[in-house]
Amino acid sequence: MHRYFTDQRHEALRMRVRDFAEREVRPRIAEMEASRTVCHDLSRRIARQGWIGATIHRAYGGMGAGHVAKTIIIEELSRVSAAMGAMVQASQLGVAKIVHFGDEEQKKTWLPAIASGDCLPTIAVTEPQSGGHVLGMASTAVRDGDDYVLNGRKIYVGNSHVGDLHGVVARTGEGSRGLSAFLVESGTPGFRVAPQQPAMGLHGFSFGELFFDDCRVPAANLLGREGDGLCVAYSSSVLYGRPNLTAVSLGIHQAVLDETTAFCTERQRYDKPLADLANIKLKLGRIQSRLLLARLSAYHAVHLLDQGLPCDAELMNAKLVNVESALESARDAMDVHAACGLFVDRPIERFLRDAHHIFAPAGTSDIQLLRLGELALGQAKGQWSTRLAELLRLDPSEWPEDGVGLDAAPDEDDRATVPGQRTAPPRQRSWFARLR
């Protein structure tokens, strides 16, 4: 389904990311699962491929490839390791605040470093007492001469333990215009990261706590104007957070299908492959159907982003559909695997654990439904995709037709294979393709 929204440059990028994921990421999964801690070196290695800069203009050293390309990168990494897909999506979410609200000096300073992989950005909004209620945050930033002094605590910060530049939203006044956003470098005095706590899934990725104790930040590090913090938080979540997390779910979902079809082909029951049983085909059919719908919603939404068209609703719906369908398919896959799915020698239980981690960030499914309900009632309060359309629209000249900056896609026979790697059975050509 994605082919309706991609061209040869996108598919060359897909093959490049897929090949990297198989060669460099898959062999590290067992180690990441066993340690349950952030994988610093692999995170840096991925960043230095230049993929964090997918939506950064070439003038600042980025790929200038847009949101469909960004989705491809995250999806293909997540298909192998949702933890590393989450690492890239969190960093690219951190890009949003600078692209949307950074001044020219901030863009020149930080975007080239991010695009080259020398700087991993984050965004820090959520707090223990307020959760997803942004206006309820208690962290403060007080102007003192040429600095702001930050005090407070942030939780669930993606890339907390590998991040170099944190986009922190704090209270500078009262009400919705009383929030402001700042760029805080990781080595700043008064800033510290709490020890990483083991989580249910996404092993290799970190989403921890940041503390600010009289942390002095230059006034030049203010993003936008004082009072723009709510806009920074919401626009980043809607325009980057939702499609990024959609892509992670999509990658997990594809992995669920690949692993389950391979298992059903290999496993014997009644002297026949498990796949020959009608009830198993029905389960696989449901997974396939959900995946087709999920992929269509995901690529359609980011295609609209690249066109600079209104698409807040499509982004919400894509996140809703992809998260819910990936969880349902992972549960169906566990049913098919039965007892085999309970052990860590097979990845299906990892897919289910990882999929649960994508549910809450950028709004739970109930939040997406609430916002879609408001849209149906005519109660929506404008669209971020419309307000920031000029910054979102893909410039065709940014990513040349010859795919400059992309390595040639490897031939099938040249691709490295990993011992024990599972692959789905080859897909049959469609009837339409046969008749062309």
N, C-alpha and C positions, 0 to 999 in steps of 0.2 A: 504493500500500500504506500510506503514511503516514496516510491519511485515517482509518484505524481508531483511531488514537491521538491525533488532533488535533480541535479544534473550530474555530468561526469566528474565535476570537481568535488561535489559532495561524496560521490561513491568512491573516488580515489582516496579521499580523506577517511572514509569508513574503513577501507581495506588497510590503510596505514595504521589506524588506531587499533583495529582488530588484531593485526599482526603483532603490534607492540604488546597488546594485552596478553596474547597467548605466550609470547616469548619471555616477557619481563615480569608480568604480574602473576599469571597463574602459578608459576613455581613457588611464589612467596605466600600463597594463601594458607597453606598448612602452618607455616611459621606464625602468620598473623593470627590465625585462629587459636593457636596454642598460647601465645603470649597475651592476647587480648589487650594489647597496647598499641599506641600510634606507631605507624611505620614511617619514620622520618626520612630515611634515605630513598625509599620508593616514591614517597610524596614529592620529594625534590626532583627525582629523575623524571617523573611524569610532567611536573611543572616546566622543566627545561625543554620539553618538546615544543613549547610555544602555545599549547592548547588553551591555557588560561586566558590568552589574548584573543580568543575567537571573535569577540565582538568589539575589540579595541581597534580603532582606525589605524591604518598602516602608517599614518603620519606620526603616531606614537609608538611604532614598532610592533603593532598587533597584526593579526591575520586579516582583519576587516572582512571576515567571512559571514558574519551574521548569526542569527538565532537558530536557523535550521542546522547549520554547521555545528553550533554549540550543542544542540540536542544529539547529533550524531556522535560527537566525542564522548559525551556523558553516557549515552546508551551503550556504546560499544565497550567502554570500560566497565560499566555496571553489569554487563552480560557475563563478564568473567569475575569481577569483584565489585560488589556494590559499595564496599568501603572506599575503594579508590575512585569510583564514580562519584561518591558523596564528597570526597576530598576535592575533586575538580569542580563539582557544582557549588560547593561552599565558597571556594575561591572566586569563581565567576560571579557568584552573588555579591562578593565583596567588591568586585569591579564596578557593579551598578552604581554605587553611591558616588564614585568619582566621575564616571562617565556622565551621569545625570546632573550632578550638583557641583563638581569640582571646578575651580577657576583654572585659567590657563596655566598658571604656575604649578598648581597641584597636579594637573594632568601631565605636564612636561616632566615633573619630578618623579611621579609614581607609576604612570601607565607603562613606560618603556621597561621599567624594572619588573613589573608584573608580567608583561608580555614575554619577557625573556626567561621567566621562572626564577629570577633572583629575589623576588618579593612575593610572599603569599598573603593576600588580604583576607580579612574576615569582616563580618558585621555583627555587632553586639547590641541587642535590643532587649531581649527577654530577661525578666528579673524574678526572683523566687516568690515574692508576694503578689505580683501582678500578672505573671504568666503572659498569655497572649494579649492582655488588655494593655496596650501600649501607653495609654494616657494615665494608667495607674502606677507608672514607674516612679521610683523614689530616688534614684541616683541623681546627683546634682553636679552642676558646673557653674562656678562663680567666677566672674571676671575680676582679675587682680592685675592691674597694669597691662602689660603686653601678653599676659598669660590668662588661661582659664585653669582653675583648680578643681579637679574632678574627685568626687567621693562616691562610692557605691559598689555594687556587685552585679555582675551579669552571669547568666547561666545558659546552658545549651548553645554555646557559641561554637559553630562549626569551624574546625581547624584551630581550635583554641591553643593546642600544644605545638603547632607548626607555624602558626601565623606570625608574620612580621609587622603587619600594619592593621590595626583594628579600627573599624568604623564604629564609634561608640555614640549612642544617643543618650543624652542626659537632660535633666530638667534645669532650665535657666530662668524659668518664670512660671506663671500660672496658666492653666488651661491648655487648649490644643495648640496655641501659639507659644507655649512656654517650653517647648522641647527644641534642642539643638543637637547637631551632629558634629563629631570631631574625629580627626585622624590621630591615632595614638600609636606611636612606635613601641614595639615590644620591649625595648631596653629602657624605656622612660622610668626614672625614679618614681616610686609610689605605685607602680603597676606590677602586679604579679599574677601568675596563673596557679590555680589550685592543682594538687596532684590528680592525675587522671583516675577516674573511677571506672572499673570494669562495667560494661553494659551488656545487654542481651545479645546484640548483634553489631554489625558494621565494625568488626574487629580489624584494626589497622587504621581506623579513623578516630579522630578525637572531637568531642563536642562537650567542653567542660566549662569551668567557672573562671571568670576574670574578676580581680579585685583592684579597686582604685582607692588609695589612701593618700589624700593630699597630693594627687598626681598632677603635676604642672604640665600643661600643654600650651604651646605658643598660639596666640590668637590667629596667626596665619593658618593654623590647622583646622579652623572652623570651616565646615562644608556648607557652601551656600551662605545664607544669612542667618543671624540668630533668630530662632523661631521656625526654621525649616526642618527641624528634626523629624516631625511627624511625616512630612512629605518624603524625606529620605527613607524612613522605615517602610512606609506603605508602598511607595513606588518600587523599591528594591524587592519587596516581598511579592508583589503582584507580577511585575514584569520579568523578574529573574528567578525568584524563589519558586514560584509555582511551576513554570516550565522546566526548570532544572530538576526539581524533584519528580516531575512527571517523567523525565528522561531516565532517572534512576529506576523508577518503578517499571518503566518499559524494558530496560535492560534485564532486570530481575525476571520479569514475565517471560521474556524470550528464553532465558536460561532455564526456567521451569519447564517450558515446552520441550526444549532440546534434551534436557536430562531425562524427562519422563518418557519421551518417545524412544530414546536410546535404551532405557531400562526395559520398556515393554517389548522391544524388538529382541533384546538379549535373553530376557527371563523366560523360562519354559514352564508351562502348566499343561497337564494332560497331553504331554508329548508334542505340544505346539507352542509357538511364541505367545506370550501373554497378550500381545497386540491382536491376536486372532479372536479374542473374546469380544462379543458385541458390547457388553457393559463397559469394557475398557475403552473401546473405540468411542463410545458415547462420552466418557470422561475426557478423552483427548480432544474430541470434537468441541466440547464446551470450552476447553482451554484455548484451542485454536480460534474459536469464534470471539472470545473475549479479547484475545490478543489483536486480532484484526481491527476490532472496533477501537481498542485502546490506542493502537498505532495511528489510526486515521485521526482521532481526536488530538493526539499529541502533535503530529506533523502539520495538521491544518492550523492549529493555534499559532505555532511559531512561524509558519509561512505568512500568516497575517501580520505578525510582528515585523518580519522583514520587509513587508510591503508598506509599513507605516499605517496600517488600517486599524480601526477600533476592534479590540479583541479581548477586553478584560473578561467577558463572560466565557469566551472560548478557553481562555487560560484557566479559569476556575474549573470549568467542566472537565478539561483535560486532566487536571490534577485529581479531581474526584473520581473520574472513570478509571484512570490508570492505577491509582492506589487501591481502590476497592476491587478491581478486577484482578490485579496481581495477587492480592491476599486470597481471593476466592480460588484462583487457579493454583496457588501454592498449597492451599488446603486440599483441593482435589488431588493434586500430585501426591500429597502425603497419604491420602486414602489409597491411591493406586500402589504406592510403595509399601503400604502396610508396615509391618515391623521393620522392614529394611530401611524405611525412611527415618527411623529413630536413632540411627547410629551415624557417627561423624565420618565414617569411611565413604559416605555418599553425601553430596552437597545439598540435597533437597531440604533438609532441616535448616541449613544455613540460609537458604533462600527465604524460607518462611520467617525466620528471625529477622533477617535484614529488611524484609518488606514491611514489618511492623514499625520499623524506625522511620519510615517515610510518611506515616499517617498524620502526625501532629504538626511538623514544621510548615510554615506558610499557611496555616489554617487547617484544622481537622475537616473531615468530610461534612460534618454538621455546619461548619462555618461556610464552606463552599455552597452548600444547599441554602443556607440563610441568605447569602448574597445573591444567589441565583433567584431565590424567591422574591427578594426586594426588586430585582430587575424585572421580573414578571409583573410586579405590581406598579411599576413605574416609579419606584422609590430610590433608584440608584443615584448616587451623588457624583456623577461624572466618571470618566474613564481615564486611567493613567496612560493607557496606550494612545489616547487622543492627545492628552496634554504634552506628552513627550515624543510625539510621532516623529519629529524631525531628527531626534537623537537615536531613534530606533530603526528608521528606514535604512535598508541596505543600499549602499551606493554600488551599482554594478562595476564601476571602475576600481572599487576598493579591492575586489577579489578577481583578478584578471581571468579571462577565459582559458588561458593556458595553465591555470592552476599554479602560478608561481608560489613557491614556498612549500609545495607538497612533494614528497618523495613519490616516485612511481610506485604504483601498487604492485606488490610482489606476485610473481607467478605462483600458481597453486603448488607446483612441485618444489618451489624454492622456500616456501613458508616453513618456519621451524615448527616442529611438533614436540609436544611435551608428553613424556611417558605417563600413561594412565588417563590422558585427556579423553573426555567423552565427546563424541560428535553425533549430531542427529543424522538419521538416514537421509540420503540426498533427496531433494525435493523433485517431484515430477514437473515437467514443463506444463504450463496451463494449456487448455484446449485452444485458447485464442492464439497463444504463441506458436502452437503446432500448425495452425491454419494460416499464419502470416505468409 
